[in-house]
Amino acid sequence: MSDLDLDELRSELDDFAHPEKKGGRSPREERIIAGFEEIQRFVQKIGHAPRHGEHGDIFERLYAVRLDRLRALEECRSLLTQFDHQGLLTDAPMASGPPADSMNEDELLAELEGAAGSSDITKLRHVRTSAEKREAEEIANREKCLDFEKFRPLFQQVLADLESGRRTTRPFVKDAGFLKADIQAGQFFILGGQTAYVAEIGEPIKAPNGETDARLRVIYSNGTESDLLLRSLQRALYKDEAGRRVTEPSAGPLFDDRTGDGDQASGTIYVLRSKSDHPLVAANREILHKIGVTGGSVDRRIANARLDPTYLMADVEIVATYELYNINRAKLETLIHKVFGAARLDVEIKDRFGQPIVPKEWFLVPLFAIDEAVGRIKDGTITGHVYDPKTAHLMRFER
């Protein structure tokens, strides 16, 4: 067969095509992008562009052939340039093997042998669907952890902490508010019946959907490890009905979602909104909240609010309550006030005797941020977080 010209190369890529759809990218364009993203993942993992030649496995040689094709076609370069953060389209083709546009049919089939499950080049279907790629990424290939002895004591300590009650496990659920469940280096999870330790989190990368992602090094209690993506670990934990987060020793079970035999009701976190006509209060009424903890009735506690400077000498309304079990109310209230300290209201109120009082429990915080804090207290991840008034969300700080 004579050398492939550009028209023939284009026909090779037509293998990815389906009829054009109206609006947005066509199925063919989506499949070309998906094929290019596979090459990018190879480069990210291996550290170099795919190369021709016998030194590489069949998939590296397949990626090298595909990259040569994409470089050769102007329409493909135009489509993929915006995604080419690794400069793959501008690099010259590798010289260690024959480029795709100079290969005859026999040579091309030899490069692709075994990768497509068919010797018919027109039936190549190497590009996986998005669902298949996502499933493969979530499972990830686990390999033997060569330095597992370094991590073994950590797993032994976690097991001892769980048996002694210093740690507990919480269902892995999406945080209250608008943030996805947080994953940090040094945390332990239970996934697929194995304890998983997040040993390392790589540099942030931009996922195709625009979200920030990162490559993890996850060590498992059976002596294996994997390098799956952070978002993939999140999805796997969400899908695993037995997926759990292991709490930090310092967090402790501040309160539970339900009572058990012998549990005693300890009180309530309450969130109040003021009806005061003070200019500062009126201007911020929707985000100004008093956050407190009580062991008695909230209704009785606020009965005489209009006579108490703690309540801004005005009636209040209850906007949220959270029931607590087996907790130290004073420590919990101190923790909540510390988390929201940067948003504390700075105002002076005169009591009924004319004495100036500065209330300490009022915060300029939207209700969803309070919900988020309560959610983090529930799952044990509140440690190390404070409220950021600029973003109106909890942020992790480094000690």
N, C-alpha and C positions, 0 to 999 in steps of 0.2 A: 504493500500500500504506500502511496506517495505521502510526503510530509503533510501533516494536518495544517490547513490554512485557517484563517480566522472564522470563516463561515462554518467550517467543520467543528472548530472549538466551541462556537456558539451552539451548535446542535448538540454537542456533548452536555452543555449546561442546561439545554432544554429538558433534559432528564428530570430536572428539579421542578419543572413548570406544571402549572394547572391553568385553566382559563382565567383570564384577567377578571378581577372584580372591580366594581365601581367604588371609587373613593378609597383613600388610604393606599397601602402597599398591596400589590398583587400577591397571590400565594407563591408565585415563582420568586419574587423578590424576597419574601419572608424566608423561603428555603435557602436562597443564596446567602442571606444574612446568617441564618442558623449554621450553615456549613462553615462560614468564616469564623463564627464564634467558637466552633470546635477547634479550629486551628489556633485561635487566641488562647484557649484554655491549655492546649498542648504547650505553647510557648511559655505561658505563665508557670506551668509545672516543671518543664524541662530546662528552660532558660535560654533556648535558642530556637530559631525558625526551623521548621521541618526540613530534613535533608534527603536527597536521593542517595541511593547506593545500598550495598549489602549490609553496611554496618548498622542500619536502622531496622526496626521491625516493620511489618507490613503497614501498620497504621501510620507510622511516620512517613513512609514512602507515599502512601495514599494522600496524606495531607500535603506533602511536597508537590505532588502532581496537581492537586486541587488549587494550591496557591499559585502555581505557574499559570493555570487557566484564568484565575481571577485577575492576575496581573496583566494578562494578555488582552483582556476585553475592556474597552473604554467604558462601556455601560456598567460593568461590574465595579470598576474603580470608582466611577462617579457615585454609585450607590453606597459603597462601603467606606469611602474616605472619611466620613464623619465618625465611623466607629473604630478607625484604625489608630488607636492610641499607642500601639507598639511599633508603628512605622513599617508594617509588613508589606504593604503595597508598593512602597517606594524603594525597598531594598532590591538589589539585583538578584535574580535567581541564582541558587547555589550551583557551583560549577562541578560538584562532586558526582553528578549524575546527569543524564540527558533531560533537558527541559521538555515539558509536555508538547510544545508545538513542533518538536523535531522528532518525536517518537512515532514509529509505525504501529500498526494495530497489534502485532505480536509482542512488541516491547511494552506497550501500554497494558496489555492483558497480563503480562508477566508481573508488572508492578502491582496490579490490582488483584492478583490471584489469591483466592481465599477470603478476601475482605468483603466481597459483595454476596457470596453464596451463589454466584452464577458466573459463567464464563462469557455471558453476553453483555458487552459493555453498555448496551442500550437499556439494560435492566438494573443498573447500579442504583441502590437505594441506601447509601451509607448514612445519609443525614437522618437522625432520629427526630421523632416528634417532640414538641416541648414537654409533653407529659412524660415521655420516656426518659428524656434527659434529666428532668427534675427528679424522677424516681431513682435513677441511677446515682445522681448526686447525693440524694438524701441517704441512700444506703451506704455509699462510698466504699471503696476497697479498704479493708482493714489489714494491716500488716503487723508482723511481730515487732513489738517495741523493744529495741535492742538495749536501751538503758532503763528497762522497767524497774530494776532494783533501786534506782533513785526515787521512784514514785511509790514503791511498795509500802514504805512507812506511812505515806499520806493516806492510802486506802485503809491501812490497819487502824490509823487514828480516827478516821471518819467512822469506821465500823464501831470502834469503842465509844465514840461520842454519841452515836445513835443508840447504842445499848444503854448508856448511862443517862440519856435524856438531855445531854448538852446540845445536841443537834436533833432536829426532827426533819421530816419531809413534808413538802406541800405540793398539791397538784400544780402542774405547770399550766397556768392559764394566762390569758392576755391581761395585762395590767389595766386597772381602772383608768379612765381618761383616754388620751389619744395616742399613747406610746405603746409600741410593741414590747413584749416581755424582754427584759434586759438580760444580757449574757456578758459576764466579765471573766477575765483571766483569774484562775484560782478557785473558781466555783465548781461544785460537784452536782451532778444530775444522775437520775436513774433512767436509763433508756434501754428498751429491749431486754430487761432483766439484768443488765450490767450497770455497775457504777461507772460513770464517765467523768473524767477530770479535764477541765479546760486548761491545758498547760500554757498555751501561747495563743495570742491573737495577732495576726499579721497586720500590715499596713492597710488602711481603708482603701477599698476599690469601688468603682461605680458599676453597679449591675446594669444589665440592659434595660431594666424597667425604671432606671433613674435612682433607685434606692442605693444607700451606702451598704456595702457588704465587706467581709474580710475572710481570709483563709485562716482556719483554726488548726492547732495541733491538739487533738483530743486523745487522752490515754484512757484505756478501759481496764477494769479490774481483772480481766482474764489475760492481761499481758499483751494486748494488741493496741494499735493506735490507728488513727485515720486523720486525713487533712481536709475534711469537708468544710463547706462554707458556713458562716455564722447563720445566715438565713435558712440554710438547709437543716441545721441542727434545731432551730426554732420550729420549723415545720414538722420535723420528725417527732419532737416532743409533744407538739399539739396533737398529732395523729395517734400517738401511743397512749391508749387509755390508762396505762399504768405509768406513764411518764411523770417523773417527780423532780422537784428542785430540793436539794439538801440545804437547809438553812445554815447560816453562819453561827458559830458557838455563842457569839455575843448577842445575837438577835433574840433567841429564845421564843417560846410560844406566847407572845403577848396576849393574844386572844384567839379563839377558835371560831369557826363558822357554826358549830353546834355544840351542845352540852353532852357530856357523858356521865356515867354513873359517878356520883360523888362530886361533880363539878358544882361550883357555887357561883351564881351571878355576881359579878363584881361591880357593875355600873354601866355607864353609857358615855360615849363620846357624843357631844352635842355641838351643833353648828347653828348659830343664831344670826339674824339680820336685824339691824336697828331701825326703829321708826322715828328716830330723832330728826328734828329740823335744823340741826347744826349744819352750817354751810358745807363743811368738809365731808360730813356724813352724807348729806343729801346728794352731793356731787358724785359720790362713789358708792351709792347704796347697793348696787347689784354685785359688787365684788368685795364689799367690806363685811367681814364675818368675825364673830366671836367664836373661838374654838376652845372648848373646855371638857373636862371629865368630871362626872359626878357619880356618887354611889347611891343617890336618892332619886326622887322624881324630878325630871326636868321641869315639868309644869309648876311644881311647887317652888323650885329654885328661882324661876323667873317671875313669880307672882307679883313681886313688888319692885320690878325692874326700874320703873320710872322714879323711884326714890333712891336708887343705888347708883353711884358714879361708876361702879364697875360695869354697869349696863348703859353708860352714857346718859343717865338720868332720863331714860325714855323707855317706852314699851318696846318689846322685841317679838319677833316671830321665829319659830323653830323651822329650819329649812332642811335639816338632816340629823339623824341619830344612828349610832352604831353600838349594839349591845356587846358587852365585854364579859369574858369569863376567866377566872383564875389569873388575874394580872395585878400588878402594883399600879394603882391609879395615879399616884403622885409621879412615879418615874415615867409613865406613859405620857402624862400631860407635859412634863418637862421635855421629853423627846419631841413631841409634836411642836411645841413652841420653839425649840431649837431649830427644827427643820424649816419653819416659816419665819425665823427671826429677821431675815432681811426685808420682810414685807410688813413688819409690825407698824401699826398706826401710831403716829407721833402727834398726840393731841392732849390738851389739858382741859379737864372738866371740873367745874366747881360743884362741890356737894351742897346739900341743902343748908349747910351752915356757912357756906361761902368759902370753904377751904379748897385749895387747888388739889386735884387728883389727876394722876396720869395712868389711865387704864393699861393693863399689860396683855390682855388676851384678845385684842382686836387686830385683825390682819387684812391687808388689801390683797386678797387671794380669791380667784374664781372657784366656784364649787367643784368643778371637775378636777382641779389640782388637789383639793382636799380629798376627793375620792381616790385619786391616784396614791396619795400618801397612805390612806387606810389600806388600799390594796397591797402596797409594799410592806406594811406592817403585818398583814395577813400572811404573805408568802415569805417573809423573812428577809426582804431585800432593801429595807429602809436604811440600813447601816451605810454610811458614807454618802448620803444624798441630802441636798438642801434645795430649797426653792429659789429659783432664779426669777426675779421680777421682770427682767428684760424679755425672757422667752415665755413666761407664765407656765413653766414646767419644772419638775424636779430635775436636778442635774447632779451627776456624780462628781465628787471632788476628791482630789488626791491629798492624802495626809502628808 
